[in-house]
Amino acid sequence: MSEPTKFLLPEDAIPTHWVNLAPDLPGEPLPPLSPRTGEPAGPDDLTPIFPMGLIAQEVSQEPEIAIPDLVREAYKLWRPTPLYRARRLEQALGTKARIFYKYEGGSPAGSHKPNTAVPQAYENAQAGIAKLATETGAGQWGSSLAFACSLFGLECEVFMVGSSYDQKPYRRSMMETWGASVHRSPSERTQAGRSQAAHPTGSLGIAISEAVEVAAGDPACNYALGSVLNHVLLHQTVIGQEAIAQLELAGAGMPDVIVGCVGGGSNFGGLVFPFLRAGADCRIVAAEPAACPTLTRGVYSYDYGDTVGMTPLMPMYTLGHDFVPPPVHAGGLRYHGDAPMVCALVKAGRVEARSYRQNETFEAAVKFARSEGIIPAPEPAHAIRAVIEEASDGEAKTILFGLCGHGHFDLAAYDAYLAGSLEDPEFSESDLEAALAGLPDAPVIA
Ligand SMILES: Cc1ncc(COP(=O)(O)O)c(C=O)c1O
């Protein structure tokens, strides 16, 4: 009984600032480009869909940004989140490694996404906006924004990727319970949706186009994105700041390896950036699906954030904005690009990326559930897979990973895995060639 399993912080240890890694990034800063002119994007490209408060955070070079009091107050509903020592997983693996995980699944929506949904809803409410439109892949982000809008009295309209809408009907119920309206994407509601009717399983890129179109056409409505953008990663840095304090509590100091899953990069950036700011001399591993291998097989290039080409062009690893990934269950990882900030770290060699297939990630998730109890979301199951690999090399190292959400709405995927019917879709060279052929004309990045 003498060995603690959970490391908990009091509410007054919720960070007072977010960590902005922008001034620390390697290489020359690469600005986003306007989709209209191809020149660096200015306020005109952003003000139709984002409030000034978030635009200021998006372009800030300040090393820290204060968290507004009302946001810290709302964070108290689930923060600080626990850090666990995975003693039972360590035992099951017979490893010499110490494994810690930061668990974000205890938030109202069940993942890290409310960490940014709340400040985004807050800034829009401050700016007098009445409604937010968004996309959701796994359903985690849409639920989080629906919850955050309910806190600040905003309407919320969500375009949910078709395959997730079919796989997870109760995510829709959750969003509606918080007062949001939800469409299966591609939908008939927008021009963008109608143009993509040939892709009935949908994709994050298509759903983003639909939500941006709704926001751009209604002055009372803004758009909110659950990942990729600088301000989203900024908001998630509460995760890593708390983890540093908790590892200290555990007497573990800095980890030797940090592992996270990457869909658009927000839980990963949120965990890792405060450690980079603190000068941690550790290896950093990003885990992604083999069916949508953006960091491991994409090209580093300017590309649109959405399928139809309405968002600014961003410098990132991309599989091409019109790539529609196969409907794997890790819906939150089915995105053709990744956060420019995370991509810059991969490009500079500071972060190493690995990809895993569905069955091997679910095998890792089940091993985790049978030792630690928590049933992980399919997205962080990729991180667990990488952690098990890391822990199997016989070294006595300290590993930290992000368990960014639970899998309580993903049980159809677990059913398929347990029944042996889960597929391992391949990403082929011809997929890559076809998708890259559609890259926009933009400056080549060295
Ligand atoms: C539980 C969970 N993890 C990870 C992700 C991927 O997003 P990101 O890479 O921005 O953390 C999602 C996205 O929906 C998610 O729901």
The ligand as an SDF file (V2000), in Angstrom:
LIG
                    3D

 16 16  0  0  0  0  0  0  0  0999 V2000
   -9.5730   10.9780  -27.9530 C   0  0  0  0  0  0  0  0  0  0  0  0
   -8.9030   11.6880  -29.0860 C   0  0  0  0  0  0  0  0  0  0  0  0
   -7.5730   11.6240  -29.1700 N   0  0  0  0  0  0  0  0  0  0  0  0
   -6.8980   12.2320  -30.1700 C   0  0  0  0  0  0  0  0  0  0  0  0
   -7.5660   12.9390  -31.1350 C   0  0  0  0  0  0  0  0  0  0  0  0
   -6.7740   13.5540  -32.2390 C   0  0  0  0  0  0  0  0  0  0  0  0
   -6.6880   14.9200  -32.1670 O   0  0  0  0  0  0  0  0  0  0  0  0
   -5.3680   15.6500  -31.7160 P   0  0  0  0  0  0  0  0  0  0  0  0
   -4.2350   15.0630  -32.4900 O   0  0  0  0  0  0  0  0  0  0  0  0
   -5.6090   17.0630  -32.0460 O   0  0  0  0  0  0  0  0  0  0  0  0
   -5.2090   15.4270  -30.2460 O   0  0  0  0  0  0  0  0  0  0  0  0
   -8.9460   13.0560  -31.0850 C   0  0  0  0  0  0  0  0  0  0  0  0
   -9.6510   13.8570  -32.0930 C   0  0  0  0  0  0  0  0  0  0  0  0
  -10.8310   13.8460  -32.2530 O   0  0  0  0  0  0  0  0  0  0  0  0
   -9.6360   12.4080  -30.0410 C   0  0  0  0  0  0  0  0  0  0  0  0
  -10.9550   12.4740  -29.9500 O   0  0  0  0  0  0  0  0  0  0  0  0
  1  2  1  0
  2  3  1  0
  2 15  2  0
  3  4  2  0
  4  5  1  0
  5  6  1  0
  5 12  2  0
  6  7  1  0
  7  8  1  0
  8  9  2  0
  8 10  1  0
  8 11  1  0
 12 13  1  0
 12 15  1  0
 13 14  2  0
 15 16  1  0
M  END
$$$$
